[in-house]
Amino acid sequence: MKTDFNRRTFLRGAGALIALPALESIGFRRFASAATKAAVAIPKRAVFMGIGFGVTKQTWYPDPKDTGAKYQLSEGLSPLARHKQDFTIVQGCANNYSNEAHWGSTFWLTGANRYSVPGQNMANSISADQVVAEQLGQQTRFTSIQLDSSDGSQSGHGPGASLAWDKRGKPVAGYNDPLKTFHKLFSAEDLPLVQRQAAIDEKRSVLDAVLTEANRVQRGLSRNDNNKLDEYFQGIRDIETRLGKDEDWLDKPKPKAPLDEPPVGLKGREEIEMMHNLIVAALQTDSTRALTYRMPGQSLLKSMDVKHSSHNVSHYSPGERMEASKARDQMHSTLLAGFMDKLKAIKEADGTSLFDHTSLAFGSNISSIHYLDNCPTLLAGGGANLKLGEHLVLPKDTPLCNVWLTLLQGLGIDAERHGDSSGVIKELQA
């Protein structure tokens, strides 16, 4: 007897609906003969992690004269030694239009010109993660996930609600609490299916009424006002898209959480470690394939018993504050090494690891103190088919968006340019 199965196969019983894991016997065979083995398309993912105030210039970057695969790890990167063959450090990149020494993430993934829109003192464009989300996030419950910290402005991140900006250059909200993030990803909906469908229908009805009124108001408006209204209409269309996706997933239960519920009130190092666990869990359960994390700085230093503020540590000079800055760098590298351990430990159905199919970027728009050139850039994971285990030094002020364009194309995304990119970085391509 032949039974038809697909990736979203469910068990039904006693009123419960439970999603099946990836079982080898229904299309996820790890071992099979060449004649019978069916190719399993393991999805690609992308994770972007941004720190606000940059790094310690003297001790984070490897020696610029020591390039290639045999370079010596710097003091700030030394906790990553066990992963040296699996990440690449890129020097020489900057965002051409950056001019705010306290905005470490606002334009990090966009490369936008802040003054590109006449009459506005701050404009932005789509971030690299949202380009990923548009093309890789259509088959997952969450098109993208944005994680944030509760001390963004104190940690050098600048305007924004996360690292993510939509195609209109508007900020995308993030979750800044591990417990709330856990429930968003894995907790069952409280309302019955019928009531949730009714809520979606009600929202659609409200949108229809708003659009009718907006179309009436549009007549007789000035050109500038019509431009604003067009932007408003795009926002409405975005809401409609989200409602459509919510409806698609109404009757599909959330996956069982592969980790315990986080405790309340995590801050600093514990908060980052838990967010890392949640990122791994979100990718492991294929809840999303595009993820950003705007990381805390102030609370991290506090958890390290550093008495200075994140701002003051970033504006270091030789002595106590510089030592605190160096310790912060080493803590970031220690946490990043632990995150990479977790990605490598999760096995896919074909025996490869989650790390092998995930592209990971770590860095900041600020290099150090008030410097905006040579943005710290670390790339890891096999998702974007990049050349790993290298120290690459590019010509000064190479567009950072060239890195993002290379990563996007490596993920299989059809992108001719991103931000102020001038082309891909061939030295990065495997």
C-alpha positions, 0 to 999 in steps of 0.5 A: 500500500502506498501512502502519499506524504509531503513535507507538511504531513500532520498527525491527527488524533483526539482533536490534536494536530501535530506537525511531523518532523523530517522523517527519512522514510517519507522523503528525508533519507540520509542513506540510500543507493544512487538509484533510489536516493531522492535529492533533498533541497535543504533551504539556505538561510541568512543571519545578520548580527550587528554591534553598535559601537564597533571594535578596538581598532588596534586589537580586533583587526588582523595585520593588514599585511598578513592576508590569505588563509595562513593569517594570524588571528588577532587578540580580539578574534582569538576566542574564534580560533577553533572556527578559523577555517570557517569564517573570513575577515574582510577589511577595507569596506565602508558605506560611502554615505555614512556620516553619523559616528553613533549610528552603528546599524542604521545604514549597515545593511542598506548603504543608503544616502541619508539625504537622498530624499529632498526635504527629509533629514533621514531617508533609508532603503531596503536592508540586505536581510529583507532582500533575502526575506522577499525571495527566501521567506515565502515558504516559512511561517515568518518571512523574516524575524528581527531580534533587538535589544532593549538598550539600542540607543545606548549601544550605538545603533542609531535610529531604527527598530531593528537592523531591518528596513523595508523596501520603502526604507521604513524601520521593521520592528523587532522583538527585544525580549527572549521570552516574548520571542519564544512565545511568538515562535513556538506557543500555540495560539490562544484563540480558536481557528474560527475566531482567528479567521474572523479577526483577519476578516475584520482587519481586511474589512477595516483596510477596505474602508480605509482605502475607500476613504483614502482614494476619495481624499486623493482627489485634489491633493498636491504632488507631494501629498500624493507621494505621501499617499502612495507611500501610505498605500504601499503600507496598506499593501504590505499589511494585506500581504501579511494578512494573506500569509497569516491566513495561509498558516492559520490551520498549521500548528507551530512546531514543538520548541526544541528548547525550554522556555526562557526565564524572565528578565535576561540581560547582557551575556545571558540575553545574547546566549538565549537569543542565539539559542532562539535563532538556532531554533527558528532556523532548525524548525524552518520557521524563518530563513532571514534573521537579524539581531541588533545586539545589546552593548550597554547591558553586555558590559554591565554583565561583565562588571564594566563600570563605564558606559558603552559609549565611553568604552567605545571612545577609549584611550590607552588605559582602563577604557581601552582594556574594557573595549578589548574585553568586550571584543573578546566577549563578542568573539566568545559568544559568536564562537558558541553560536557557531558551535550550536549551528554546527551541532544541528544536523540536517536530514542529509548529514550536513549541519545547519551551519553548512546552509546558513550565511552568517554576517557579524559587524558594525557600520562603525569601525572604532571610536568615531571612525566610519571606514574599514567597517568590521566584517566577519562572514561565516557559514556555507549558505552563500558559498563564500570563500571561508578561512581567509583574511581579505584586505580590499582597497580602501572604501570599497562599498560594504554593499559589495559584500552584501551583493556577493552574499545575496548572489551566493544565496541564489538571490537574483540581485544586480545591485544593493545600496551603493554597490559597484559589483561583487567581490570576486575574491569572496566567491568560492 
